[in-house]
Amino acid sequence: MRRKFSASFKMNIFRALLLITFPLIGMLLVFNFYSYHAFNAKFVESNQQSFALYAQNLQNDLDAIDNFLSNVAVSDYNYITLNSPVSALRAHLASHEIMTQFNTALNSYDLANAFFIYSAVNNTYRDMFDNGYNYETKEAIRQHMHTLTQRSENYYNAGWLAFEVEEKTYLFKLLGKDGTYAAVMVDFDQIHSMDLVQKGTEVIYADTQGAPLTNKAFVADHELKLSENNNDYILISQPLRNSEVQLIFAVPKPDVFKGSLALLFGLSLLTILLVTISLFFFNRSLLSPWHRLMTSIGKGSEQELREEYRIEEFKQVGAAFNNLTTQVNHLKIVAYEHEIERQKAELQHLQLQIRPHFFLNCLKSLYGMAQQQSYERIQHMILAISNHLRYNFKDNLQLVSLQEELDHVLNYIRIQQIAHHVPPLCECSIDSSLKDFMIPPLSIQAFVENSIKYATKPNEQLRIEIKAILLESDDGDYADITIQDNGNGFADSTLQELNHGDSSFYKDKHIGISNVRHRLSMLYGGRAMIAFFNTESGAVAEMIIPIHERIRDKEEA
């Protein structure tokens, strides 16, 4: 079975609004990203051809130098001569001829800044630098070249190599093997910028991993990552063939392009803010008043609907509900009054359910005393019966104090003492704090009458003990009232019937006790309790009645 979920009107409205606004905001964000990247791609494309041409010219110049050096290393007679042991004079002449060619090339190729020739077998080394290099720089470069030539490696397939000398990177091309090498050096700083490069563009040479070889200060100052673009520059890279170097152009973004992303995101945030503000005012002006109205209607509180709503329909609903609440409250009062009248009639009916045997026995006793001419006993008997009847016919809705109830019980005992040959005895032990505690009338007398009727033994005095103590607990105070006699106790079947308040036996034979239980239930609900049990001394009836106010706190105050 599918589980059904429910949601409030407010939540459904919010969901509907969010289902409309969120997709629109999402589409706006996607459009902004698309516009940004499209503009970015268009800008790069517009400059790509110029930078490609610049890179191609640089590549052509490097290839020309490479071809010149290759011709020297492969087919030049003087280079071949240096590759084998010859006389010092012959080696000097051969190196001189090669340097003459290098001098011509140094003037012909703008990228070439130095040439080198080295022959280990003839112990010959010559170099030629372009103008602008001091002695220390030349010596450092010579030392580096000497280190390279000592490796005895085959540089024919090595391509262009980038080496750092005195914290400055140079591009070298070496050709040769077995100790004879021809080399050319390109100084990155001497490569002239061309007009094809946009104004403000920075040219950066880097290795294949993106580590800068030149313009390091610029890269550090702008915190550039050469593998990705940043907020101020667009990076366009072109690898150089036959080398481990790539040419990177850091193109400054136009001012309008720099702020476009911020503008797009600003518009998106503004849209989200406007939607949020709209939802807030929508909630404040419609949904929250609706929620308060529904909550007030749910509580049924007329007081909470005194709020003045701005929406006319809410005012009409509030007025209609106030009118309905007034009518319901009136009907409740009428129903409550009818219930009070019904309970009062029921209690009066219960009060009249008194068996006539008691009064018949009293009349028989009076008749016997009259025969014996015991006029004084007759007078006491009549006064006691008069007090007894007056108390019995009290309004049952008017509670009496525990002391008044005990006085009535003692009056009843006096009647029994006058009427019986062996008079019963009643002892009372009452907590002083409970003397003014209010209880229903005839609550104790019914149990005492029950003991007189069922616990009296022939030629043996009946003893009845009444105790009342105060019980204190976390959920309130209680009055614990016990009535105990010295009779034979209750039979097991009788105990079961008495402790089961709905039994027919309980109502037929113990009407007085049934009335007490019924009245306590009407007045106190399930908080009042009556229990019956036996002890070694006889039968015990116990009543526990709740006290609405803590007596100890009241006495201390």
Secondary structure, 3 states (H helix, E strand, C coil): CCCCCCCCHHHHHHHHHHHHHHHHHHHHHHHHHHHHHHHHHHHHHHHHHHHHHHHHHHHHHHHHHHHHHHHHHHHCHHHHHHCCCCCHHHHHHHHHHHHHHHHHHHHHCCCEEEEEEEECCCCEEEEEECCCCCHHHHHHHHHHHHHHHCCCCCCCCCCEEEEEECCEEEEEEEEEECCEEEEEEEEHHHCCCCCCCCCCCEEEEEECCCCECCCHHHHHHCCCCCCCCCCCEEEEEEECCCECEEEEEEEECCHHHHHHHHHHHHHHHHHHHHHHHHHHHHHHHHHHHHHHHHHHHHHCCCHHHHCCCCCHHHHHHHHHHHHHHHHHHHHHHHHHHHHHHHHHHHHHHHHCCCCCHHHHHHHHHHHHHHHCCCHHHHHHHHHHHHHHHHHHCCCCCCCEEHHHHHHHHHHHHHHHHHHCCCCCEEEEEECHHHCCCEECCCCCHHHHHHHHHHCCECCECCEEEEEEEEEEECCEEEEEEEEEECCCCCCHHHHHHHCCCCCHHHHHHCHHHHHHHHHHHHHHHHHCEEEEEECCCCEEEEEEEEECCCHHHHHHC
